[in-house]
Every structure is written in structure tokens, then in C-alpha cells.
């Protein structure tokens, strides 16, 4: 079983829509959680860390459910510029190995 | 620009040749990571350095792969006797040595083995 699993999509949504991505992880000892964004043929860039209490950054909300071992990302009022691949990342041993999901592809349509 | 840099950005080689990639992390970052990414997949962890010490190696890192970080600053990743299956994007990332610290990625080296 993979350490991190994501629905690869693609998700095609109209501008202004709300879209949610989920990601599940297999190791209950996982300690740190992140969402990264990757544009086509570019390197991944941190979108937001995910904290136990959940956190929000503008139109983006991330939540962690340790009991069910999943994290989520909610994007409100989608913009064309949100089109990218969103990668779920889990760190099990602090500072050591980071496990990336396969990514979820989002296209926001005018 | 004080971000992570990688060199070269692209490399085309013939099967059986050796290749070496370089990564220069952000200067105050003592953690350095190498990943491999193929089309449609997320980055896969290869190895991790804390300063000059290589602390973790993935089972993906066969004996044809070797990485060094001799002075705890830049790092090199060498692939010997390249195979077509080595074709991928090789990404380097660095971070500070703190809990939940963000990794910053370089632009990657895209390798094509013919």
C-alpha cells in the first residue's frame, strides 16, 4: 500500500466554484502534513502546512483528521490561476523522509 | 536569487553513460533532499543529508546511484551506467533543521536516457 494516496483527477471546475481534494495516509505515526502546488514542468512549491486544528489562508482551507488518517484541501472561489497539480505530502520521521502523493490535477475553466 | 539551484537543467545521455547533477541549497539550510519525479507521479524520495551526513537512503537508490555533500553545502547526485528507466526529473530540496520546516525545491534536472 502506498504511504500517501490521492485521487489524480482531473478536476475541471468553472471559475468561482468550490473544489475539495482529499488525501489519505497509511502510517499513523505521520507527524507533519503539507499541501504543495506544482505547475506544469515546474518544481513543487509549498501551498500550506496542515495543522491539527485546521488552518486557512485566504481562499484555501486545509484540515487534518488523524482518526481517519486523511487531510483535505478546500479551494473557494476558484481562479484560473489555481489550475495546477496539488500534491499531498506527509512526513513520518521528523526531518527525514517525506512522502508525496501522485497529485491531483485541477483545471479551472473560464 | 537565493533559492535552490540545480545544474544542469537538462541532460540527454546515451544508455550506459555516467551523469552527475549538482544542487546548491539555500545557504542557511542544513537539510538537503534528492527526489525523482516521473510523468504523472509525485516526487519520490531518494536520499537525505543533514549537513554532510547522508542519513537516509531510499530502496529506490540502487547501487548505480550515489550522492555526496562533502562540505555540507552543495550536493552531487551521480548515476552510473544509466538506463532508459532512469529518465526522469531529479529534484533537489533544502530546508532548515526544524520541526515542520518547509522544503524549498530547485527547478530540477530533466534527464533523458536514449
Interface residues (C-beta under 8 A of the other chain):
Chain A: X4 X8 X31 X32 X34 X42 X43 X44 X45 X46 X49 X87 X91 X94 X95 X96 X97 X98 X99 X100 X101 X102 X103
Chain B: X31 X33 X35 X40 X41 X42 X43 X44 X45 X48 X50 X55 X56 X58 X91 X97 X99 X100 X101 X102 X103 X104 X105 X106 X107 X108
